[in-house]
Amino acid sequence: MAIKILANDGISEAGKEALEKEGFEVLTTKVAQNQLIDYINKNEINALLVRSATQVRKDIIDGCPTLKLIGRGGVGMDNIDVAYAKNKNIHVINTPASSANSVAELVFAHLFSGVRFLHNSNRDMPLEGDTQFNELKKRYNNGTELRGKTLGIIGFGRSGQAVARIAIGLGMRILAYDPKVNEAAIELSFFDGQTLNFNIKTVSKEEVLSKADFITLNNSPQEGGYVLDAQEFALMKDGVGVINLARGGALNEVELLHAMEHHKVAFAGLDVFENEPVPAIQVLMHDQVSLSPHIGAATVEAQDRIGDELAAQIVNLFK
């Protein structure tokens, strides 16, 4: 009897084909959260694959005896009760390597947006571009370059190292903090086959906070509580830019807004939010915040790699 897999938040065609080639049955029906237990039991699903939308909590783990594996397409597993699932002898897997580059590129999309006010000019130009062009030009004429600035990276796993790779290419200085990483070898590969290698030693969190011109949260190194709270904002330079692609709960949004009102933080770029999928309206409406709806890993390339990596892990586990 074929092992049944429900990819509830989707899976790339390449990943689906790889699994089916090995004899797995892959269902891509999008099942509502409140109907998931019934659907899994009715269809005798053995593996549930999710991204960030589907929550896999104790009710599903307890209520679905046929479930042998939970897979997360991506890095963070905040939407899965991982320890509880493992305690029930359910395998839990994720794909930490697949989305790092896509996440890193979005970090810089927000950084470039912030230093050149694109998040605001894109709001203002459709409304005032034909009547207030010169005024808008004056309003946004004091942007800054990233080259030569110091980027603080909090969380120096795969995504953080991918951010460092781009930053080095732009001519930025790197300060990285991660309690689990002492140093990392960063390789830059170029179009003509040349490579350059850089060895980055991590420093204290306090040094990152106090010396960086821009700070990005990636693969948050702290499980409970905020990584950036009032005391962390107080240590930062005035006029810093802050980017969060780690997880919604990594950054205290109330303190971020306070820091922006008091000119401590010049701009923020947020892809994840404390109250997803209903972010605070004060955050969404703030003119110093560049916004995206949790799309760090949402590129065609990353989703193909995620599908391939999930398929390889599932085949390895079940075969």
C-alpha positions in Angstrom: 0.0 0.0 0.0 1.4 3.4 -1.1 2.4 5.9 1.6 0.1 8.9 1.4 1.5 12.4 1.6 -0.7 15.6 2.0 1.2 18.7 0.9 -1.3 21.0 2.5 0.5 24.3 1.6 1.7 23.0 -1.8 4.9 21.5 -3.1 6.9 22.1 -6.2 6.1 20.0 -9.2 9.7 18.7 -9.2 9.3 17.5 -5.5 5.9 15.9 -6.3 7.3 14.1 -9.3 10.4 12.9 -7.3 8.1 11.4 -4.6 5.7 9.8 -7.1 8.6 8.3 -8.9 9.4 6.5 -5.7 5.9 5.2 -5.3 4.4 7.7 -2.9 0.9 9.1 -3.4 1.0 12.9 -3.1 -2.2 14.9 -2.5 -2.1 18.7 -2.9 -5.6 19.5 -1.8 -5.7 22.6 0.4 -7.6 21.5 3.5 -8.9 24.1 5.9 -7.3 24.0 9.4 -10.5 23.0 11.1 -11.1 20.1 8.7 -7.6 18.8 8.7 -8.0 16.0 11.3 -11.0 14.6 9.5 -9.3 14.7 6.1 -6.1 13.1 7.4 -8.1 10.2 9.1 -10.5 9.7 6.2 -7.7 9.5 3.7 -5.2 7.7 6.0 -2.5 10.3 5.4 1.0 9.2 6.6 2.9 12.4 6.0 1.8 16.0 6.3 3.8 18.7 4.5 3.3 22.4 5.4 4.8 25.8 5.0 3.9 28.6 7.4 0.1 28.7 6.8 -0.9 25.3 8.4 -0.6 24.9 12.1 0.3 21.4 13.4 -0.5 21.4 17.0 -1.2 18.7 19.7 -4.9 18.3 18.5 -3.7 17.1 15.0 -0.8 15.0 16.5 -3.2 13.3 19.0 -6.1 13.0 16.6 -4.3 11.5 13.6 -2.9 8.0 14.4 -1.8 7.3 10.8 0.6 10.3 10.8 4.2 9.2 10.8 5.9 12.4 9.5 5.5 16.2 9.5 7.6 18.2 7.1 8.1 21.9 7.0 9.0 23.5 3.7 11.3 26.2 5.1 13.4 26.8 8.2 11.3 28.0 11.1 9.0 25.5 12.8 7.0 27.8 15.1 3.8 26.4 13.5 4.6 22.8 14.6 4.7 21.4 18.1 8.0 19.7 17.3 8.9 18.2 20.7 5.4 16.8 21.2 5.4 15.2 17.8 8.8 13.6 18.3 7.6 12.4 21.7 4.8 10.6 19.8 7.4 9.0 17.5 6.5 11.2 14.6 9.4 12.3 12.4 9.7 16.1 12.0 11.8 17.5 9.1 12.5 20.9 7.6 14.6 22.3 4.8 17.1 24.8 6.3 19.4 24.9 3.2 16.9 25.5 0.5 15.6 29.1 1.1 18.7 30.9 2.4 19.5 32.7 -0.7 15.9 33.8 -1.4 15.6 35.1 2.2 19.0 37.0 1.9 17.9 38.7 -1.3 14.7 39.9 0.3 16.7 41.3 3.2 18.5 43.5 0.7 15.2 44.3 -1.1 14.1 45.8 2.2 17.5 47.5 2.9 17.6 49.1 -0.5 14.0 50.2 -0.1 14.8 51.7 3.3 17.9 53.7 2.4 16.3 55.1 -0.8 12.7 55.5 0.6 11.2 53.3 -2.1 8.5 52.0 0.2 7.3 55.6 0.5 7.9 56.9 -3.0 6.0 53.9 -4.3 3.0 54.9 -2.2 3.3 58.6 -3.0 4.1 58.6 -6.8 0.7 57.2 -7.9 -1.1 59.8 -5.7 1.1 62.9 -6.2 3.6 62.2 -8.9 1.8 64.2 -11.6 1.1 67.2 -9.4 3.9 67.2 -6.8 6.9 65.7 -8.7 9.5 68.3 -7.7 8.3 68.3 -4.1 8.6 64.5 -4.0 12.1 64.7 -5.6 13.1 67.0 -2.8 11.5 64.9 -0.1 13.5 61.8 -1.1 16.8 63.4 -2.2 18.9 62.4 0.9 19.2 58.6 0.5 22.4 56.8 1.6 24.5 54.0 0.1 25.1 50.6 1.6 28.7 50.4 0.5 31.1 51.1 3.3 28.4 50.7 6.0 28.4 48.1 8.8 25.7 45.4 8.7 24.9 43.6 11.9 23.6 40.1 11.4 21.8 38.4 14.3 21.6 34.7 13.7 24.5 33.4 11.6 23.1 30.2 10.3 22.6 29.5 6.6 20.4 32.6 6.0 22.6 34.9 8.0 25.7 33.6 6.0 23.8 34.1 2.7 23.1 37.7 3.8 26.8 38.2 4.6 27.7 36.9 1.1 25.7 39.6 -0.5 26.8 42.3 1.9 30.5 41.5 1.2 29.8 41.8 -2.5 28.4 45.2 -1.9 31.4 46.4 0.0 29.8 46.3 3.4 31.5 45.5 6.7 30.1 42.5 8.7 29.4 42.1 12.4 27.7 38.8 13.2 26.3 37.4 16.4 25.1 33.8 17.0 25.7 31.9 20.3 25.9 28.7 18.4 28.4 29.8 15.7 32.0 30.9 16.4 33.0 31.6 12.9 31.9 30.8 9.3 33.7 30.5 6.0 31.9 32.7 3.4 32.6 31.9 -0.3 31.8 34.3 -3.0 31.4 32.7 -6.5 31.6 35.0 -9.6 30.3 34.7 -13.1 33.7 33.8 -14.5 34.4 30.9 -12.2 36.6 32.8 -9.7 35.9 32.5 -6.0 36.9 34.5 -2.9 36.8 33.2 0.6 36.2 35.2 3.8 36.4 34.0 7.4 33.9 35.8 9.6 34.3 35.5 13.4 31.2 36.2 15.4 31.2 38.9 18.1 28.9 39.7 21.1 25.4 40.8 20.6 26.2 44.1 22.3 28.9 44.8 19.8 26.6 44.1 16.9 23.9 46.4 18.4 26.1 49.3 19.2 28.3 49.4 16.1 26.0 48.4 13.2 24.4 50.9 10.8 21.8 48.3 9.8 20.7 45.2 11.8 19.0 42.1 10.3 17.4 39.3 12.2 17.9 35.9 10.5 17.3 32.4 11.9 16.7 33.9 15.3 19.2 32.4 17.8 16.8 32.7 20.7 13.8 30.5 21.2 11.8 32.3 23.9 11.1 36.1 24.2 12.2 38.9 22.0 15.7 39.1 20.4 15.2 42.9 20.0 13.4 44.6 22.9 13.6 48.0 24.6 17.1 47.4 26.0 18.4 46.2 22.6 17.0 49.3 20.8 18.6 51.5 23.4 22.1 50.1 22.6 21.7 50.9 18.8 23.1 53.9 17.0 20.7 56.7 16.2 19.3 56.3 12.7 19.8 52.6 12.4 17.8 50.4 9.9 16.3 47.2 11.3 15.2 44.2 9.1 13.3 41.1 10.5 12.9 38.0 8.4 13.5 35.6 11.3 10.1 35.2 13.0 7.3 37.5 14.1 8.0 37.1 17.8 11.7 38.0 17.4 11.1 41.7 17.5 8.9 43.8 19.9 6.8 45.8 17.4 5.6 48.2 20.1 9.2 49.0 21.0 10.1 49.3 17.3 7.4 51.9 16.8 8.6 53.8 19.9 12.2 53.7 18.6 11.1 55.1 15.2 9.1 57.9 16.9 12.2 58.9 18.9 14.5 58.8 15.8 16.5 55.8 17.1 15.4 53.7 14.2 15.3 55.4 10.8 13.4 52.6 9.0 12.4 49.0 9.4 11.8 46.2 6.9 9.4 43.5 8.1 8.5 40.2 6.4 7.2 38.5 9.5 4.8 39.9 12.2 3.8 39.2 15.8 0.1 38.8 14.9 0.2 37.0 11.6 -2.0 36.7 9.6 -3.5 40.0 11.0 -0.5 42.3 11.6 -1.0 45.4 13.8 -2.5 48.3 11.8 0.0 50.7 13.4 2.8 48.7 11.8 1.1 48.4 8.4 0.4 52.1 8.2 3.7 53.4 9.5 5.6 55.4 6.8 9.0 54.2 8.0 8.3 50.5 7.5 8.9 48.6 4.3 6.4 45.6 4.3 6.1 42.2 2.7 3.6 39.4 3.6 6.0 36.6 4.8 7.5 35.8 1.4 11.1 35.2 2.4 11.3 31.8 0.8 8.6 32.4 -1.8 10.7 32.3 -5.0 10.4 29.7 -7.8 14.0 28.6 -7.2 13.6 28.2 -3.4 10.4 26.3 -3.8 12.0 23.9 -6.3 14.9 23.3 -3.9 12.5 22.9 -0.9 10.5 20.3 -2.9 13.7 18.4 -3.8 15.0 18.5 -0.3 11.7 17.3 1.3 11.4 14.5 -1.3 15.0 13.4 -0.6 14.5 13.3 3.2 11.1 11.5 2.9 12.5 8.8 0.5 15.5 8.4 2.9 13.2 8.0 5.9 10.5 5.7 4.4 12.7 3.6 2.0 
